[in-house]
């Protein structure tokens, strides 16, 4: 048993923030940002709900896949920027789509979310319990976690959503997934601290500090260390996924990496010895949109007609946690 990608969709907010826009608010320059990240612009949500962006991408994916909402058996939503503590975003999207036959699950796997969701979709389909058609929606409002006084991180992130329809197919996807929780404090953003009318302030303060850097509601990222780990993780996880598929990375026709930083992508690909022409990159126009990066790329590639039947595709992502994963499959 395997999977087949039937169609994909993407949504990027209309508002665009260029590097020149950032020159006006922090001590930076277009040249500095472009050289170190590869980013020229990013799309910025104008108060849109995360689920709303995901819904738009989902509708486009269903249309492109020629699949109705009623045909869906499972909706998996990946996000680290949900709109609610509850209900789940998958439940909200299920209701808005009218996908009454689908069950819904949310997963929080940071920037590796889509890779994890694709692996999960295959496992549900393989189990043979009536789940044949899965909608994966990866939607992120990353800019609501960004501190726009921190020039090292604020230029990196954008907002958007990607969605993919997955069905039962003949080609198995081979995945290598992993987590190193000892590195969890390298990237994080707090939710609201526990607080109620019975909370004693001194006790609450004593219990509130989990990680060493206090950033309020904004994200913290140890960029240099993350960079070093990300290069190793991307190269090794994709290589291990290829080993499971009994192919070499050089046999891949197309690689879609998480769009975090152009230097990370280029260095990891160099480690693998793969031609850079095989790697799809859109970071200069979108920035880092966490778990939405890979499905947005997929939607764009399909629209551009850059994937052909029977081509071998490799997906690889990494993110806060530190969580990582790679998947190799035949399109």
Secondary structure by P-SEA (a helix, b strand, c coil): ccccccccccccccccccaaaaaacccccaaaaaacccccbbbbbccccaaaaaaaaaaaaaaaaccccccccbbbbbccccccccccaaaaaaaaaccccccccccccccaaaaaaaaaaaaaaaacccccbbbbbbbbccccccccccccccccccccbbbbbbccccbbbbbbbbbcccccccccccccccccccccaaaaaaaccccccccccbbbbccaaaaaaaaaaaaaaaaaaaaaaccccccccbbbcccccaaaaaaaaaaacccccccccccccccccccaaaaaaaaaaaaaccccccbbbbbbbcccccccbbbbbcc
